[in-house]
Amino acid sequence: MCDTCGCSQPADAVTFKKPGEEHHHHDHNQDRIINIERDVLSKNNSVAERNRGYFDAKNILALNLVSSPGSGKTTLLEKTISKLKNTIAMAVIEGDQQTLRDAERIQATGAPVIQVNTGTGCHLDADMIHRAIHELTLDENSVLWIENVGNLVCPALFDLGEAMKVVIISTTEGDDKPLKYPNMFMESQICIINKTDLLPYVDFNVEACKNAAKQVNPSIEFFELSAKTEDGLNDWLEWIQHQAAKE
């Protein structure tokens, strides 16, 4: 994986616990890793502020879509762009380790799009976004969608200059994901619960998921929808229109 977010940390920096145990071990190797991460994040945040200034100057609403793989981010983007493209100017930055598949799907909607392939990297960073926006023609008073690499861990650490993070969780995942990956839900302002059409067939408790997310982020807001059937999609579309009008 990458060398910037800590996911390549050595084995002796990882802790092991049995149920009921608390682990209090501390070593200097962990301190070294934390210092490196702080340095990396400091550099990233500096570029993120430049991105944010650019977005603010052009009244661009930049939304960072984050989730685990297969949550339905791209399908949701396709539906959102298709429904709103006649009223809101939109562009997309697609993040994946390999292939142009998602960019090709977005291109079919008519929205300007650029693919960022991260190779072995597990997240987008602010510099990638900085370079990508100079390859796109971004209109003033528009929406920029950033579809991050599918990963509920590393993208939580990296400010891209976005207005907010939108975390997507599908009903095919466990409803305890917010507790297992708290940083992502802590950093996100919006949580979309997708694939609600599958609720009769999966073991997923919507209220349990919401309660878990609120434990780590009491102010997080929710949308329940099915990108496939479009049930609940109108509430999401209205929210986007409202947010775009505020820019």
Residue frames relative to the residue before (quaternion, step in Angstrom):
aa qw qx qy qz dx dy dz
M 1.0000 0.0000 0.0000 0.0000 0.00 0.00 0.00
C 0.7375 -0.4345 0.2670 0.4427 3.61 -1.19 -0.36
D 0.4551 -0.6861 0.5063 0.2566 3.53 -1.31 0.34
T 0.6338 0.5940 -0.3122 0.3847 3.59 1.23 0.00
C 0.7744 0.3849 -0.1962 0.4622 3.59 1.03 -0.62
G 0.6302 -0.5673 0.3362 0.4098 3.59 1.22 0.04
C 0.5375 0.6428 -0.4171 0.3522 3.59 1.20 -0.12
S 0.6691 0.4420 -0.3162 0.5068 3.58 1.25 -0.07
Q 0.3030 0.7869 -0.4940 0.2120 3.57 1.23 0.37
P 0.5814 -0.6091 0.4086 0.3521 3.60 -1.09 0.66
A 0.6707 -0.5408 0.3363 0.3801 3.53 -1.20 0.57
D 0.6738 0.5104 -0.3241 0.4249 3.60 0.99 -0.68
A 0.6031 0.5260 -0.3766 0.4667 3.61 1.26 0.06
V 0.5945 0.5661 -0.3577 0.4452 3.58 1.28 -0.14
T 0.2929 -0.7602 0.5547 0.1692 3.58 -1.00 0.82
F 0.1952 -0.7634 0.6083 0.0951 3.55 -1.21 0.63
K 0.0129 -0.8101 0.5851 -0.0348 3.57 -0.86 0.96
K 0.2660 -0.6913 0.6394 0.2061 3.50 -1.27 0.54
P 0.6376 -0.5282 0.3727 0.4190 3.61 -1.11 0.52
G 0.7821 0.2883 -0.2383 0.4984 3.55 -0.87 1.02
E 0.6473 0.5072 -0.3191 0.4710 3.57 1.25 -0.26
E 0.1992 -0.7211 0.6446 0.1574 3.53 -1.26 0.51
H 0.2535 -0.7805 0.5573 0.1265 3.54 -0.96 0.88
H 0.0751 -0.8344 0.5460 -0.0051 3.58 -0.58 1.13
H 0.3728 0.7488 -0.4820 0.2607 3.56 1.24 0.15
H 0.0020 -0.7847 0.6194 -0.0254 3.56 -1.00 0.82
D 0.0418 0.8033 -0.5936 0.0230 3.57 -0.95 0.83
H 0.6471 -0.5548 0.3707 0.3688 3.54 -1.29 0.40
N 0.5544 0.6014 -0.3987 0.4148 3.58 1.17 -0.47
Q 0.6334 0.5190 -0.3222 0.4749 3.57 1.05 -0.79
D 0.6220 0.5343 -0.3395 0.4609 3.60 1.02 -0.77
R 0.6437 0.5264 -0.3262 0.4495 3.59 0.96 -0.83
I 0.6483 0.5166 -0.3131 0.4634 3.56 0.97 -0.89
I 0.6519 0.5166 -0.3157 0.4566 3.58 0.92 -0.89
N 0.6537 0.5146 -0.3165 0.4557 3.59 0.96 -0.81
I 0.6379 0.5115 -0.3256 0.4747 3.59 1.01 -0.79
E 0.6551 0.5124 -0.3161 0.4565 3.58 0.93 -0.88
R 0.6397 0.5249 -0.3302 0.4541 3.59 0.99 -0.80
D 0.6443 0.5181 -0.3200 0.4626 3.57 0.99 -0.81
V 0.6571 0.5060 -0.3038 0.4689 3.57 0.93 -0.92
L 0.6945 0.4762 -0.2832 0.4591 3.56 0.85 -0.96
S 0.6006 0.5590 -0.3588 0.4450 3.59 1.09 -0.62
K 0.6584 0.4907 -0.2994 0.4859 3.57 0.97 -0.86
N 0.6422 0.5246 -0.3174 0.4599 3.56 0.99 -0.86
N 0.6803 0.5102 -0.2974 0.4341 3.57 0.87 -0.94
S 0.5948 0.5632 -0.3573 0.4488 3.56 1.13 -0.61
V 0.6748 0.4600 -0.2854 0.5015 3.58 0.96 -0.87
A 0.6078 0.5635 -0.3507 0.4359 3.59 1.03 -0.75
E 0.6469 0.5131 -0.3241 0.4617 3.59 1.01 -0.76
R 0.6105 0.5274 -0.3455 0.4794 3.59 1.11 -0.65
N 0.6392 0.5162 -0.3193 0.4723 3.57 0.98 -0.84
R 0.6640 0.5160 -0.3047 0.4473 3.55 0.91 -0.95
G 0.6346 0.5279 -0.3250 0.4615 3.57 1.03 -0.76
Y 0.6336 0.5234 -0.3171 0.4734 3.56 1.07 -0.81
F 0.6653 0.4995 -0.3038 0.4644 3.57 0.90 -0.91
D 0.6582 0.5131 -0.3103 0.4552 3.57 0.93 -0.89
A 0.6550 0.5306 -0.3140 0.4369 3.57 0.96 -0.88
K 0.7577 0.3489 -0.1881 0.5185 3.58 1.07 -0.72
N 0.4147 -0.7253 0.4542 0.3093 3.59 1.30 0.16
I 0.3368 0.7271 -0.5126 0.3086 3.54 0.89 1.01
L 0.2693 -0.7368 0.6007 0.1541 3.55 -0.90 0.99
A 0.0844 -0.8115 0.5783 0.0039 3.59 -0.38 1.26
L 0.0536 -0.8056 0.5894 -0.0249 3.56 -0.68 1.16
N 0.2455 -0.7794 0.5693 0.0906 3.54 -0.81 1.12
L 0.1599 -0.8058 0.5669 0.0613 3.58 -0.35 1.27
V 0.0023 -0.8118 0.5800 -0.0676 3.57 -0.62 1.17
S 0.2109 0.7620 -0.5907 0.1611 3.56 -1.10 0.71
S 0.5649 -0.5091 0.4831 0.4339 3.52 -1.33 -0.13
P 0.6460 -0.5088 0.3709 0.4316 3.62 -1.19 0.30
G 0.8202 0.2979 -0.2001 0.4454 3.55 -1.10 0.73
S 0.4419 0.7118 -0.4512 0.3074 3.59 1.21 0.23
G 0.5635 -0.6121 0.3847 0.3998 3.59 1.21 -0.42
K 0.2545 0.7989 -0.5123 0.1860 3.61 1.19 0.43
T 0.7131 0.4667 -0.2763 0.4443 3.57 0.75 -1.04
T 0.6328 0.5185 -0.3331 0.4688 3.59 0.98 -0.77
L 0.6442 0.5100 -0.3185 0.4727 3.58 0.98 -0.83
L 0.6441 0.5139 -0.3204 0.4673 3.58 0.99 -0.79
E 0.6321 0.5370 -0.3325 0.4490 3.58 0.93 -0.87
K 0.6908 0.4718 -0.2803 0.4708 3.57 0.85 -0.96
T 0.6581 0.5202 -0.3135 0.4450 3.59 0.93 -0.89
I 0.6760 0.4846 -0.2948 0.4705 3.58 0.87 -0.93
S 0.6568 0.5208 -0.3162 0.4443 3.58 0.90 -0.88
K 0.6962 0.4753 -0.2741 0.4630 3.59 1.00 -0.79
L 0.8026 0.3342 -0.1400 0.4738 3.60 0.99 -0.79
K 0.4644 0.7336 -0.4286 0.2500 3.61 1.19 -0.25
N 0.6595 0.5040 -0.3216 0.4556 3.61 1.14 -0.42
T 0.7393 0.3781 -0.2221 0.5109 3.58 1.26 -0.21
I 0.7809 0.1968 -0.1039 0.5837 3.60 1.17 -0.53
A 0.3803 -0.6889 0.5652 0.2477 3.58 -0.97 0.87
M 0.0095 0.8187 -0.5708 0.0611 3.57 -0.82 1.00
A 0.0411 -0.7569 0.6514 0.0327 3.54 -1.26 0.58
V 0.2475 -0.7936 0.5491 0.0866 3.55 -1.20 0.57
I 0.1418 -0.7147 0.6767 0.1058 3.52 -1.20 0.76
E 0.1632 -0.8029 0.5708 0.0548 3.56 -0.61 1.18
G 0.1181 -0.7993 0.5873 0.0477 3.57 -0.86 0.99
D 0.2123 0.7361 -0.6222 0.1611 3.56 -0.84 1.04
Q 0.5915 -0.5689 0.4199 0.3874 3.55 -1.19 0.41
Q 0.8040 -0.0175 0.0507 0.5922 3.58 0.98 -0.85
T 0.7826 0.3836 -0.3046 0.3842 3.54 -1.49 0.21
L 0.3810 -0.6913 0.5722 0.2224 3.51 -1.41 0.35
R 0.3082 0.8158 -0.4644 0.1540 3.59 1.24 0.10
D 0.7068 0.4459 -0.2852 0.4693 3.59 0.79 -0.92
A 0.6251 0.5319 -0.3399 0.4591 3.59 1.03 -0.74
E 0.6428 0.5195 -0.3194 0.4636 3.58 1.02 -0.77
R 0.6316 0.5202 -0.3284 0.4718 3.58 1.05 -0.70
I 0.6727 0.4768 -0.2974 0.4813 3.58 0.96 -0.83
Q 0.6116 0.5594 -0.3527 0.4343 3.58 1.00 -0.77
A 0.6266 0.5573 -0.3323 0.4317 3.58 1.07 -0.71
T 0.6261 0.5234 -0.3425 0.4655 3.61 1.21 -0.36
G 0.5443 -0.6333 0.3890 0.3891 3.58 1.25 -0.32
A 0.5506 0.6177 -0.3978 0.3964 3.60 1.25 -0.07
P 0.5155 -0.6053 0.4931 0.3533 3.62 -1.06 0.65
V 0.0416 0.8151 -0.5721 0.0814 3.59 -0.86 0.93
I 0.0503 -0.7589 0.6469 0.0554 3.52 -1.21 0.59
Q 0.3230 -0.7446 0.5575 0.1744 3.55 -1.01 0.87
V 0.1280 -0.7481 0.6464 0.0783 3.54 -1.03 0.87
N 0.1108 -0.7838 0.6095 0.0431 3.58 -0.56 1.17
T 0.2632 -0.8196 0.4986 0.1016 3.54 -0.56 1.21
G 0.4439 -0.6877 0.4712 0.3286 3.62 1.22 -0.05
T 0.8014 -0.1736 0.1548 0.5510 3.57 -0.54 -1.15
G 0.4885 0.6804 -0.4229 0.3458 3.58 1.27 -0.12
C 0.3254 -0.7912 0.4996 0.1360 3.56 -1.00 0.86
H 0.7731 0.2136 -0.1499 0.5781 3.60 1.21 0.32
L 0.4497 -0.6064 0.5613 0.3390 3.53 -1.33 0.17
D 0.1573 -0.7663 0.6086 0.1328 3.56 -1.21 0.48
A 0.7289 -0.4665 0.2816 0.4145 3.56 -1.29 0.25
D 0.6397 0.5258 -0.3368 0.4482 3.59 1.03 -0.72
M 0.6080 0.5380 -0.3533 0.4648 3.60 1.04 -0.69
I 0.6617 0.4914 -0.3007 0.4798 3.57 0.98 -0.85
H 0.6197 0.5537 -0.3365 0.4429 3.58 0.99 -0.84
R 0.6970 0.4542 -0.2712 0.4841 3.57 0.93 -0.89
A 0.6495 0.5402 -0.3192 0.4295 3.57 1.01 -0.80
I 0.6761 0.5039 -0.3175 0.4338 3.60 0.90 -0.85
H 0.6400 0.4998 -0.3354 0.4776 3.59 1.21 -0.36
E 0.6296 0.4855 -0.3388 0.5031 3.57 1.31 -0.03
L 0.6822 0.4313 -0.2685 0.5259 3.56 1.32 -0.22
T 0.3454 -0.6741 0.5984 0.2611 3.54 -1.26 0.40
L 0.0733 -0.8254 0.5597 -0.0038 3.57 -0.27 1.28
D 0.3436 -0.7470 0.5374 0.1873 3.56 -0.70 1.11
E 0.5303 -0.5721 0.5049 0.3696 3.52 -1.24 0.41
N 0.8217 0.1999 -0.1701 0.5059 3.56 -1.23 0.55
S 0.4890 0.6566 -0.4226 0.3889 3.57 0.97 0.89
V 0.4152 -0.6605 0.5554 0.2879 3.54 -1.37 -0.05
L 0.1405 -0.7589 0.6311 0.0776 3.56 -0.94 0.93
W 0.1797 -0.7711 0.6056 0.0792 3.54 -0.71 1.13
I 0.0937 -0.7642 0.6367 0.0432 3.56 -0.90 0.96
E 0.1107 -0.7886 0.6028 0.0504 3.57 -0.44 1.20
N 0.2694 -0.8096 0.5069 0.1230 3.53 -0.26 1.32
V 0.6582 -0.4712 0.4059 0.4244 3.54 -1.34 0.21
G 0.5131 -0.6594 0.4504 0.3148 3.59 -0.94 0.85
N 0.3896 0.6736 -0.5045 0.3741 3.56 -0.29 1.31
L 0.2517 -0.7976 0.5308 0.1370 3.61 -0.68 1.02
V 0.6371 0.5400 -0.3297 0.4403 3.60 1.25 0.08
C 0.8210 0.3483 -0.1842 0.4132 3.57 0.08 -1.31
P 0.6456 0.5298 -0.3625 0.4136 3.67 0.85 -0.71
A 0.5540 0.6140 -0.3980 0.3971 3.59 1.18 -0.38
L 0.6714 0.5372 -0.2902 0.4200 3.58 1.13 -0.69
F 0.7621 0.4412 -0.1869 0.4355 3.56 1.07 -0.74
D 0.2822 -0.7245 0.6152 0.1303 3.51 -0.70 1.23
L 0.1883 -0.8007 0.5614 0.0908 3.59 -0.79 1.01
G 0.5847 -0.5392 0.3787 0.4732 3.56 1.32 -0.20
E 0.4282 0.7330 -0.4344 0.3011 3.55 1.32 0.11
A 0.5699 -0.5695 0.4604 0.3727 3.54 -1.29 0.33
M 0.7845 -0.1569 0.1094 0.5899 3.56 1.05 -0.74
K 0.4169 -0.6516 0.5690 0.2790 3.50 -1.36 0.34
V 0.1445 -0.7545 0.6361 0.0722 3.54 -1.08 0.83
V 0.1442 -0.8014 0.5770 0.0646 3.58 -0.46 1.19
I 0.1730 -0.7781 0.6002 0.0666 3.55 -0.95 0.97
I 0.0130 -0.7699 0.6380 -0.0103 3.53 -0.91 0.99
S 0.2593 -0.7777 0.5525 0.1504 3.58 -0.86 0.88
T 0.5995 -0.5969 0.4038 0.3482 3.53 -1.22 0.52
T 0.5769 0.5669 -0.3830 0.4463 3.58 1.27 -0.08
E 0.6129 0.4876 -0.3490 0.5146 3.56 1.33 0.02
G 0.6234 -0.5387 0.3977 0.4037 3.58 -1.23 0.13
D 0.4861 -0.6747 0.4688 0.2977 3.57 -1.06 0.71
D 0.6100 0.5403 -0.3561 0.4573 3.59 1.29 0.04
K 0.3218 0.7838 -0.4851 0.2164 3.61 1.25 0.14
P 0.6444 0.5307 -0.3592 0.4172 3.67 0.89 -0.72
L 0.6710 0.4769 -0.3012 0.4813 3.59 1.11 -0.58
K 0.6635 0.4966 -0.3035 0.4702 3.58 1.11 -0.64
Y 0.7803 0.1904 -0.0816 0.5900 3.57 1.14 -0.71
P 0.0145 -0.8813 0.4720 0.0183 3.59 0.79 1.03
N 0.6087 0.5843 -0.3771 0.3819 3.61 0.97 -0.72
M 0.6429 0.5335 -0.3303 0.4392 3.57 0.97 -0.82
F 0.7120 0.4375 -0.2592 0.4842 3.57 0.90 -0.90
M 0.5928 0.5579 -0.3550 0.4597 3.56 1.19 -0.49
E 0.7300 0.4381 -0.2271 0.4728 3.57 1.04 -0.85
S 0.6511 0.5255 -0.3108 0.4508 3.59 1.24 -0.31
Q 0.3597 -0.7339 0.5386 0.2046 3.54 -1.04 0.79
I 0.7723 0.2280 -0.1028 0.5840 3.56 1.20 -0.67
C 0.0990 -0.7622 0.6366 0.0628 3.56 -1.13 0.76
I 0.1403 -0.7720 0.6168 0.0622 3.55 -0.76 1.09
I 0.1843 -0.7449 0.6330 0.1025 3.55 -0.84 1.04
N 0.0983 -0.8427 0.5291 -0.0150 3.55 -0.24 1.34
K 0.7807 0.3254 -0.2820 0.4529 3.54 -1.39 0.34
T 0.1698 0.8101 -0.5389 0.1567 3.57 0.97 0.87
D 0.5411 0.6196 -0.4016 0.4026 3.60 1.22 -0.32
L 0.6783 0.4882 -0.2836 0.4703 3.58 1.24 -0.41
L 0.3865 0.7642 -0.4598 0.2351 3.61 1.22 -0.09
P 0.6569 0.5082 -0.3499 0.4333 3.66 0.91 -0.66
Y 0.7475 0.4291 -0.1990 0.4663 3.58 1.19 -0.48
V 0.7327 0.3725 -0.2196 0.5255 3.60 1.25 -0.15
D 0.4695 -0.6529 0.5202 0.2875 3.54 -1.28 0.44
F 0.3619 0.7090 -0.5088 0.3278 3.56 0.29 1.30
N 0.1737 -0.7886 0.5872 0.0555 3.54 -0.75 1.15
V 0.3810 -0.7639 0.4739 0.2160 3.57 -0.35 1.26
E 0.6862 0.4809 -0.2963 0.4583 3.60 0.85 -0.93
A 0.6173 0.5311 -0.3467 0.4655 3.59 1.05 -0.68
C 0.6404 0.5197 -0.3182 0.4675 3.57 1.01 -0.81
K 0.6554 0.5060 -0.3091 0.4679 3.58 0.93 -0.89
N 0.6652 0.5027 -0.3074 0.4585 3.57 0.89 -0.89
A 0.6328 0.5234 -0.3310 0.4648 3.58 1.04 -0.76
A 0.6611 0.5032 -0.3040 0.4661 3.58 0.96 -0.86
K 0.6678 0.5033 -0.3011 0.4584 3.58 0.99 -0.81
Q 0.5628 0.5898 -0.3932 0.4252 3.59 1.17 -0.43
V 0.7533 0.3506 -0.2046 0.5174 3.58 1.03 -0.75
N 0.7923 0.0855 -0.0390 0.6028 3.61 1.20 -0.42
P 0.2232 -0.8321 0.4925 0.1236 3.61 0.11 1.25
S 0.7114 0.4701 -0.2653 0.4501 3.62 1.12 -0.53
I 0.4318 0.7162 -0.4633 0.2931 3.61 1.24 -0.05
E 0.2588 -0.7625 0.5785 0.1302 3.58 -1.07 0.82
F 0.2818 -0.7996 0.5205 0.1014 3.55 -1.09 0.74
F 0.0615 -0.7209 0.6848 0.0870 3.48 -1.37 0.52
E 0.1630 -0.7594 0.6233 0.0907 3.56 -0.97 0.90
L 0.2179 0.7931 -0.5359 0.1904 3.59 -0.62 1.07
S 0.2672 -0.6882 0.6344 0.2291 3.47 -1.42 0.06
A 0.3428 -0.7483 0.5300 0.2040 3.57 -0.49 1.15
K 0.6380 0.5476 -0.3275 0.4311 3.58 1.10 -0.66
T 0.7842 0.3062 -0.1664 0.5134 3.59 0.74 -1.02
E 0.3884 -0.7417 0.4398 0.3250 3.58 1.36 -0.34
D 0.3824 0.6995 -0.5072 0.3275 3.61 1.17 0.28
G 0.8128 0.1908 -0.1777 0.5210 3.58 -0.75 1.08
L 0.4794 0.7069 -0.4236 0.3017 3.59 1.24 -0.16
N 0.6053 0.5988 -0.3660 0.3757 3.61 1.01 -0.72
D 0.6173 0.5419 -0.3527 0.4481 3.61 1.01 -0.73
W 0.6454 0.5163 -0.3003 0.4762 3.56 1.03 -0.85
L 0.6682 0.5036 -0.2986 0.4591 3.59 0.91 -0.91
E 0.6433 0.5146 -0.3184 0.4689 3.58 0.99 -0.78
W 0.6320 0.5264 -0.3316 0.4620 3.55 1.03 -0.77
I 0.6417 0.5180 -0.3233 0.4641 3.60 0.94 -0.84
Q 0.6584 0.5074 -0.3120 0.4600 3.57 0.88 -0.91
H 0.6518 0.5138 -0.3094 0.4642 3.57 1.00 -0.81
Q 0.6710 0.4923 -0.2966 0.4684 3.58 0.93 -0.89
A 0.6565 0.5129 -0.3119 0.4568 3.58 0.98 -0.84
A 0.6475 0.5261 -0.3176 0.4507 3.57 1.03 -0.73
K 0.6338 0.5412 -0.3266 0.4458 3.59 1.19 -0.53
E 0.5890 0.6062 -0.3774 0.3784 3.60 1.15 -0.51
